[in-house]
Amino acid sequence: NDVQGDDCERAYSFYKSNE
């Protein structure tokens, strides 16, 4: 995973966690 992809995954995980 590149930095951009990893950052995208982190943002998605945070979004799902906040659901």
C-alpha distance matrix in Angstrom:
0.0 3.8 6.6 8.0 5.9 5.9 9.5 10.2 9.6 11.7 14.3 14.6 15.1 17.6 19.2 19.7 21.0 23.4 24.7
3.8 0.0 3.8 5.5 5.3 6.1 8.5 9.9 10.6 12.2 14.3 15.3 16.4 18.3 19.9 21.0 22.2 24.2 25.8
6.6 3.8 0.0 3.8 5.5 5.1 6.0 8.5 9.8 10.4 12.2 14.1 15.1 16.3 18.2 19.9 20.7 22.3 24.3
8.0 5.5 3.8 0.0 3.8 5.5 5.1 6.2 8.7 9.9 10.6 12.3 14.2 15.3 16.5 18.4 19.8 21.0 22.7
5.9 5.3 5.5 3.8 0.0 3.8 5.4 5.0 6.2 8.7 9.9 10.5 12.2 14.2 15.2 16.4 18.2 19.8 21.1
5.9 6.1 5.1 5.5 3.8 0.0 3.8 5.3 5.0 6.2 8.6 9.8 10.4 12.2 14.1 15.2 16.2 18.2 19.9
9.5 8.5 6.0 5.1 5.4 3.8 0.0 3.8 5.4 5.0 6.2 8.6 9.8 10.5 12.2 14.2 15.1 16.4 18.5
10.2 9.9 8.5 6.2 5.0 5.3 3.8 0.0 3.8 5.4 5.1 6.2 8.6 9.8 10.5 12.3 14.1 15.3 16.6
9.6 10.6 9.8 8.7 6.2 5.0 5.4 3.8 0.0 3.8 5.4 5.0 6.0 8.5 9.7 10.4 12.0 14.0 15.3
11.7 12.2 10.4 9.9 8.7 6.2 5.0 5.4 3.8 0.0 3.8 5.4 5.1 6.1 8.5 9.9 10.3 12.1 14.3
14.3 14.3 12.2 10.6 9.9 8.6 6.2 5.1 5.4 3.8 0.0 3.8 5.5 5.1 6.1 8.7 9.8 10.5 12.4
14.6 15.3 14.1 12.3 10.5 9.8 8.6 6.2 5.0 5.4 3.8 0.0 3.8 5.4 4.9 6.2 8.5 9.7 10.6
15.1 16.4 15.1 14.2 12.2 10.4 9.8 8.6 6.0 5.1 5.5 3.8 0.0 3.8 5.4 5.1 6.0 8.5 9.9
17.6 18.3 16.3 15.3 14.2 12.2 10.5 9.8 8.5 6.1 5.1 5.4 3.8 0.0 3.8 5.5 5.0 6.1 8.7
19.2 19.9 18.2 16.5 15.2 14.1 12.2 10.5 9.7 8.5 6.1 4.9 5.4 3.8 0.0 3.8 5.4 5.1 6.3
19.7 21.0 19.9 18.4 16.4 15.2 14.2 12.3 10.4 9.9 8.7 6.2 5.1 5.5 3.8 0.0 3.8 5.4 5.1
21.0 22.2 20.7 19.8 18.2 16.2 15.1 14.1 12.0 10.3 9.8 8.5 6.0 5.0 5.4 3.8 0.0 3.8 5.5
23.4 24.2 22.3 21.0 19.8 18.2 16.4 15.3 14.0 12.1 10.5 9.7 8.5 6.1 5.1 5.4 3.8 0.0 3.8
24.7 25.8 24.3 22.7 21.1 19.9 18.5 16.6 15.3 14.3 12.4 10.6 9.9 8.7 6.3 5.1 5.5 3.8 0.0
